[in-house]
Amino acid sequence: MENKGAGSSIATKSQYKAPTHFFPVVVDNFFEDPGAIVEYGKSLPKEISEKSPGRRSKQLWAIDDVLHTTIIKKALSCYYDLDYVSLTWQNSNMSFHEIPRYSPDKKDIINKGWTHQDVDIFPNNEFAGLIYLTPDIDPDSGTSLWSLKPNVEIEIQAKSYFDQYKKGWYLDDGTPTDGEEYVKSYLEQQELLTEKMRFQNVFNRMIGYDSMEWHGANSYYHQDGKDPRLTLAYFIEGINSEIGNGGPKSDFPLKRIKNYYI
């Protein structure tokens, strides 16, 4: 079942607490045959999305539900031993996401992603992540996690890319503008955040994080003649885990760690 709609609340330090469910994780060589996944992803039609730059395929569950479910389970197996834990979830979204560079200058701000939280796009989302699927791309085109600076009590501009479209910062074809207001707002947002973790774009690398994490793409840049940034992005909500079949409910991974008071 697909999530619908986007949240539109004011993001403040008081409203958005620290992540409570999942700690960040990275797994290299995620797919056994990544080339086949890349070719499959390239073959799928993609459309402009109002929630992000570039183009996205249809949800994978609507195209190949077996593949969709297998990937979700493999990602969640980073936290749960599925031989002993019965795992279910209410909703999940997964699609191939292709983003071209918007400037030949690697440092140009329009080549950078906006920092946001996935709960602003899918309000009930708990766990999210992506798999990098572009061989030989610039490794700096990965993803960073951010935290709000102390005592920040302001609205974060462009909480989701949907807000940027409403402000006219993206054209109908999904291309960002490079006007003064766009650059000014981006720099203002960056002043309110502190980078706390950086994932380099490594082919066939999977990253995962709590949906409450502030995060954004570091760059969409790729060299002339190279393929654009292709990822397989996923979002999961309503995760429930039980020890055994019908046994006691298992805590979320981050909560299990926090239960040790040292």
Buried (B, 14 or more C-beta within 10 A) or exposed (E): EEBEEBBEEEBEBEEBEEBEBBBBBBBEEBBEEBEEBBEBBBEBEBEBBBBBBBBBBBBBBEBEEEBBBEBBEBBBBBBBEEEEBBBEBEBBBBBBBBBBBBBEEBEBBBBBBBBBBBBBBBBEBBBBBBBBBBBEBBBEBBBBBBBBEEEBEEEBBBBBBBBBBEEEBBEEEBBBBEEEEBBEBBEEBBEBBEBEBEBBBBBBBBBBBBBBBBBBBBBBBBEEEBBBBBBBBBBBBEBEBBBEEEEEEBEBBBEEEEEEEE
